[in-house]
Amino acid sequence: MIKTLPVLILTVALAACGPPAPADTVESLVANPERLKELRKQCKADRAKLGDALCNAVGEATRKRFIGGGTPYTPESAPKN
């Protein structure tokens, strides 16, 4: 009984814990503009509440949506006649 009590307590404690909420990644925010817009407003209003990591991801996702894939413009070296 004494040996099984810690195992039982550990099992109950782990069963009570739910799965963590999925974190918003830059890619998921780029794919979901409504969520991105909502989080941008929240970061603007209270950055400390959401945290720097999430607000930085929101900024990066906004940059990716605005600029795109980041392929630089490379004009031709000489104009064609």
C-alpha atoms as one frame of an Amber mdcrd trajectory, in Angstrom:
protein
   0.000   0.000   0.000   2.774   2.445   0.854   4.584   1.777  -2.441   1.471
   2.280  -4.543   0.352   5.513  -2.868   2.936   7.778  -4.590   2.187   6.144
  -7.935  -1.537   6.673  -7.390  -1.035  10.333  -6.440   1.166  10.914  -9.485
  -1.385   9.256 -11.767  -4.239  11.380 -10.417  -2.166  14.561 -10.700  -1.235
  13.842 -14.312  -4.793  12.891 -15.218  -6.064  16.199 -13.832  -3.752  18.185
 -16.094  -5.249  18.982 -19.450  -3.290  19.297 -22.644  -1.633  22.686 -23.063
  -3.311  25.202 -25.311  -1.764  25.258 -28.764   0.673  28.107 -29.183   0.160
  30.562 -32.001   3.079  30.217 -34.395   4.070  32.699 -37.060   2.906  30.292
 -39.762  -0.481  29.737 -38.130  -0.987  33.489 -37.751  -0.056  34.122 -41.395
  -2.636  31.520 -42.417  -5.350  32.985 -40.142  -5.662  36.761 -40.733  -8.668
  37.141 -38.411  -6.701  35.728 -35.465  -3.710  37.876 -36.430  -5.842  41.033
 -36.457  -7.328  40.167 -33.065  -3.916  39.524 -31.520  -2.475  42.724 -33.021
  -5.166  44.724 -31.224  -4.532  42.863 -27.968  -0.759  43.375 -28.211  -1.304
  47.066 -28.856  -3.596  47.365 -25.827  -1.702  45.225 -23.299   1.602  43.713
 -24.439   2.590  42.728 -20.892  -0.496  40.530 -20.520   0.123  38.566 -23.742
   3.878  38.412 -23.413   6.771  39.421 -25.606   7.089  36.050 -27.351   3.522
  36.097 -28.689   3.604  39.768 -29.650   6.924  39.247 -31.439   5.337  36.352
 -33.359   2.412  38.637 -34.236   4.824  41.269 -35.534   6.737  38.719 -37.590
   3.504  37.309 -39.051   2.330  40.817 -39.933   5.653  41.488 -41.643   5.432
  38.226 -43.606   1.881  38.985 -44.746   2.851  42.510 -45.806   6.180  41.767
 -47.488   5.431  38.232 -48.611   8.053  35.548 -49.046  10.867  38.032 -48.869
  12.115  37.409 -52.410  14.091  40.532 -53.241  13.486  42.431 -56.446  16.408
  41.942 -58.800  16.144  43.981 -61.984  17.886  42.918 -65.165  21.490  44.082
 -65.391  21.112  45.555 -68.894  17.917  46.665 -70.628  16.899  44.654 -73.681
  16.559  46.403 -77.045
